[in-house]
Amino acid sequence: MADLSVTFCGVKFSNPFVLPSGIITEIPEHKKAIEAGVGGVTLKSLTKERREGNPLPRIWKYEYGMLNSVGLRNAGIEKGSQEVAHFLKLYGKETPIIISLFSTRVIEFVELVEKIAPFNPQFIELNLSCPNTVDELGTALGMEEGAAGKVITAVKKVSRKIPILAKLSPNVTEIGEIAKSCEDAGADAIVASNTFGPGMIIDIHKKKPVLGNKEGGVSGPGIFPITVRCVYDIYEAVKIPILAMGGVTKWQDVIEIIIAGATLVGVGTATYLKGMKVYDELKRDVSTYMEKVGIKNLKDIVGVAHGN
Ligand SMILES: Cc1cc2nc3c(=O)[nH]c(=O)nc-3n(C[C@H](O)[C@H](O)[C@H](O)COP(=O)(O)O)c2cc1C
């Protein structure tokens, strides 16, 4: 087996694969990904208040991926932070854990980080990518340079030494510029990116949308070329490392996204399509490729598609 280990913001991962936020909903259930051998785990996004989520059905698989309208269903920060603390105690030593936080307001993001930072997770990820998220001025956070940077600046004052990851939306015209404003504001890494869309699928027999919420974010193999372009643009714009996600399903995708500029690779929807064994499959196949072409460490190929 080739050496698949990767260092990201000074933290060592045994392999580059990360479970993205929300793929598993309940905090204790995230252990399934650890048992499956993933390199790092992002927990389901927590919000200030408990959220029930959208009406069922919330998930719909289709030929090229999936639509979801989970609507940030979670227990809220009070109960959620206790679950997070317990999870970190059990698994935080063996596997890097990323705590995902979501808000629609800058001030609330600060409160959430203040609540989580004392538990000392390896990373805090700010989900800046929901199109329904606005700052005090009504601008969607993460969709506009100034707004995303404002959140990072505010949060960095209370985040102690915990690296802050900015998770962006692909639904923007200049993702590189937004990533740059996050870097300038002090973000330690960029996560690119969240679901694309929203999309809609209509049942032609029932003559109505399949999701209870009618529309939902699109993930899985169909959006992979968008992810590649986002990561490529971000790599051109910033120096901080990138955790890429959005449609990665097979070993060729892993190599492609790393040469576009990713250091870590999120694999989410593929676990719905192939099961948790996808992590073992990717580790085996990427390792075989590395040995075949003589790659000693994945860091040697990060971003090599640039300049060609
Ligand atoms: C069912 C489901 C729930 C999700 N929930 C969240 C969430 O709570 N927070 C978040 O930042 N992203 C959420 N996402 C987006 C994923 O973290 C990821 O960015 C996206 O699915 C693209 O990666 P993939 O194609 O490998 O799944 C969710 C995705 C799915 C499919």
PDBQT file of the ligand as one rigid body, heavy atoms in Angstrom, charges set to zero:
ROOT
HETATM    1  C1  LIG A 401     -28.182  14.421   2.537  1.00  0.00    +0.000 C 
HETATM    2  C2  LIG A 401     -27.200  15.556   2.540  1.00  0.00    +0.000 A 
HETATM    3  C3  LIG A 401     -27.148  16.438   3.630  1.00  0.00    +0.000 A 
HETATM    4  C4  LIG A 401     -26.226  17.482   3.644  1.00  0.00    +0.000 A 
HETATM    5  N1  LIG A 401     -26.168  18.300   4.737  1.00  0.00    +0.000 NA
HETATM    6  C5  LIG A 401     -25.200  19.253   4.814  1.00  0.00    +0.000 A 
HETATM    7  C6  LIG A 401     -25.015  20.025   5.993  1.00  0.00    +0.000 A 
HETATM    8  O1  LIG A 401     -25.701  19.867   6.992  1.00  0.00    +0.000 OA
HETATM    9  N2  LIG A 401     -24.014  20.949   5.982  1.00  0.00    +0.000 N 
HETATM   10  C7  LIG A 401     -23.194  21.153   4.916  1.00  0.00    +0.000 A 
HETATM   11  O2  LIG A 401     -22.296  21.998   4.981  1.00  0.00    +0.000 OA
HETATM   12  N3  LIG A 401     -23.329  20.415   3.792  1.00  0.00    +0.000 NA
HETATM   13  C8  LIG A 401     -24.302  19.473   3.716  1.00  0.00    +0.000 A 
HETATM   14  N4  LIG A 401     -24.402  18.693   2.588  1.00  0.00    +0.000 N 
HETATM   15  C9  LIG A 401     -23.471  18.891   1.461  1.00  0.00    +0.000 C 
HETATM   16  C10 LIG A 401     -22.279  17.934   1.550  1.00  0.00    +0.000 C 
HETATM   17  O3  LIG A 401     -21.527  18.173   2.727  1.00  0.00    +0.000 OA
HETATM   18  C11 LIG A 401     -21.352  18.067   0.312  1.00  0.00    +0.000 C 
HETATM   19  O4  LIG A 401     -20.858  19.394   0.268  1.00  0.00    +0.000 OA
HETATM   20  C12 LIG A 401     -22.074  17.770  -0.992  1.00  0.00    +0.000 C 
HETATM   21  O5  LIG A 401     -22.971  16.676  -0.835  1.00  0.00    +0.000 OA
HETATM   22  C13 LIG A 401     -21.116  17.482  -2.158  1.00  0.00    +0.000 C 
HETATM   23  O6  LIG A 401     -20.334  16.325  -1.954  1.00  0.00    +0.000 OA
HETATM   24  P1  LIG A 401     -20.750  14.839  -2.493  1.00  0.00    +0.000 P 
HETATM   25  O7  LIG A 401     -21.170  14.965  -3.922  1.00  0.00    +0.000 OA
HETATM   26  O8  LIG A 401     -19.542  13.987  -2.271  1.00  0.00    +0.000 OA
HETATM   27  O9  LIG A 401     -21.901  14.398  -1.610  1.00  0.00    +0.000 OA
HETATM   28  C14 LIG A 401     -25.349  17.649   2.551  1.00  0.00    +0.000 A 
HETATM   29  C15 LIG A 401     -25.413  16.774   1.453  1.00  0.00    +0.000 A 
HETATM   30  C16 LIG A 401     -26.313  15.740   1.436  1.00  0.00    +0.000 A 
HETATM   31  C17 LIG A 401     -26.335  14.796   0.259  1.00  0.00    +0.000 C 
ENDROOT
TORSDOF 0
